[in-house]
Amino acid sequence: MLYKWAKPLVLVFAGILMHGLCPAALANTTVVEPVANDIGPNHIPIASVALLLPTHAGPLGSAADALRNGFLAAYERNKSGLAVTVIEAPDTPADMLSAYLAASPQYDILVGPLSRTGMTAIVQNGQITKPTIALTQPDLSATEEAGLPSLLLPIGLSIEAEARQVADWISNEQGPGKVFVIATPVSWQRRVVSAFVKQATSAGLVPEVMTVSMTRGVANPGALDQLIQRIQAENPRAIFVALTADQASQVRTAVGPEITMYGISQLNSFGENESNRLADLNGVRLLDIPWLLTPDNPAMRTYPRQAVSNGAARNADLERLYALGIDAYNVTRQVAAQNFAFQINGATGKLNVGFGVGTPVFERTEPTAAYQDGRVVPLEDH
């Protein structure tokens, strides 16, 4: 039986793709041909997939390139039964919505977009009629998120989701009690703090939020002195930092290692250069994705590493997007095969997915890690 969301014309359309032609132009399109029509009891039928991404020249060009490369790397490893078309559109809500609406009648599954504003425009338009695997989270209120369309599966990387996982981790390791939550006024850090505080409270912790001001990347000495005094007076169970690695290093140097410090993936000073070692953070605990934490794992070695210029250091955020592209393709395959509930040990973590029956479910669990000898290593390898 053909993929359940496909219309009768998909048989003809898939045949067109198999012969190297593409449908009517949808922004800038690139067709990636599948292998032979491999329909059988152990294979999925041909399903047409549109990957919607910003153009190379836009502000998200590097991010789109990394994700595209990861998606196509996974496709090259196992492409039977899928026909992939890359559709590029300017990264404005109106342009991305237009590209999505044009692609929707012609493809079985849509993957994208990458930006929150583009995703929000698509959701608010209310015309999601094909399975759509979103590469980000829509920027919606809690009420709107509760009513997301049944054919929408957001799988984007989320620092807020990481913060919630760390809150549960601290609760399990340290038990109930006070946790100091430290951040600067930067917007992404405020979002992380908000997500952490809500989850920590529900997990039985008592979060106390503190803001540390930074001037040209250097922490205010007065703020650090106040933090030291409060730690000595209140003796919190743990410290959660919504900070970068360099910022956290300054805080850790000031307060010392006696109280365990936790954070999200932004604490990982990932890079090939030995000078990136941060001994000040030894013992600090964090989350990050398998693609960065366990690159020698056989499951990760299945896929090629993203190419970088000679002598250039790898960019952690672009590596995470490349890994997201790998996982996005493997989720797409499961959706095309009509697997309504499945798990994937992916490049971005353990994925638990329910899609196609009732309310979509997506959960990502990232592995835990800690600094050791100035580098981040998986905790199970200690």
Residue, then its C-alpha position, 0 to 999 in steps of 0.5 A: m500500500l502506498y504511503k497513507w498520506a500520499k494522493p493518487l498523483v504521487l505514483v506518477f510524481a515519484g516516477i518523474l523523480m526517478h527519471g531525474l526530472c522535478p515538479a514545477a519550480l518551487a523557489n530554488t530546488t535540487v532533486v536528489e535521486p533515489v536508488a531503484n524502486d525498492i518496494g517489497p515487504n521489507h522496504i518502504p514504498i517510494a515517498s517524496v520528501a521536500l527539505l525546506l531550508p534557507t538560501h545559502a546566501g542568507p543569514l542562516g546560510s552556514a546553519a542551513d548548509a550544515l543541516r543539509n549536509g547531514f541530511l544528505a549524508a544520512y540519505e546516501r547511507n540508506k536512500s532506498g524508497l525515498a526521493v529527496t528534493v531540497i527546496e531553498a527559499p529566503d529566510t523570511p516568514a512570508d517566503m518560507l510560508s510561500a515555499y511550504l504552501a507550494a510544496s505541500p500538495q506535491y510531496d508526501i513529507l515536508v522537512g523544515p523550516l530551520s528558523r522559529t519565525g518561519m515555523t511560526a508563520i507556517v503553524q499560524n497559517g493553519q494549513i499543515t495537511k502533510p506530515t511535517i518534520a520541523l527542524t526548530q520549535p515554533d515561537l508560540s505561547a503555551t496555549e498555542e503549543a498545546g494545540l499544535p497540528s497532529l501532522l507537525l513533529p518539531i524535532g529541533l535542538s532545544i537549549e530549553a529542553e536541555a535545561r529541563q533534563v539537567a533539572d531532573w538530573i540534579s534532583n536525582e543526584q542531589g536530592p531536594g534542596k536549594v540550587f543557585v541558578i546563574a546567568t547574564p542578562v543575554s536573552w538565550q540565557r534568560r530562556v534557559v533559566s526560565a525553563f530550568v526554574k520551572q522544571a526544577t520547582s516541579a522536581g522538588l528543588v528550590p531555585e534561586v536565580m542570580t544575574v552576573s553582569m559581564t563587561r567585555g566578557v569579564a564578570n563583575p568582581g562585585a557580583l562574584d563577591q556577592l555570589i561567594q558570600r551567599i554560597q558560604a551562607e546558604n550552602p546550596r545543593a548545586i549550582f546551575v549555570a546558563l553560561t558559556a564555557d568561558q563565563a562559567s570558568q570565571v564563576r568556577t574560579a571564584v567560587g571553587p569546586e566544593i559545590t557541584m556545578y551543572g550546565i547545558s551543551q553551551l558549556n562544551s568548549f569543543g574544538e581541536n586546539e589543545s589551548n581549548r582545555l579548561a582545567d578550571l571546569n574539571g568536575v563540572r557536569l553537562l549535557d551534549i549530543p553523542w556526535l560531539l561526545t562519542p565520535d568514535n562510537p561505531a554508530m557515529r562513525t557510520y556517517p562522514r564528518q563534515a568537511v572543514s577548511n584546512g587548519a580551521a577549528r570545528n564549530a560546535d554549533l554547526e556540528r550539532l546542526y549537521a547531526l540534527g540533519i542526520d537524525a532528521y533524515n532517519v526520523t523521516r524514514q520511519v515516518a515514511a514507513q508508517n512506524f507510528a511509535f519508534q526510538i532512535n539512538g541518534a546523533t543528537g541523543k536518544l529519540n523517542v517518537g510517536f507520530g501519525v496517531g493522536t498527539p505527536v510525541f518527541e523526546r530527546t535525551e542527551p548523554t551526560a558528561a563532565y570536564q576531566d583534564g580540561r576536556v569534556v568526556p562522557l560520564e560513563d567513560h570516567 
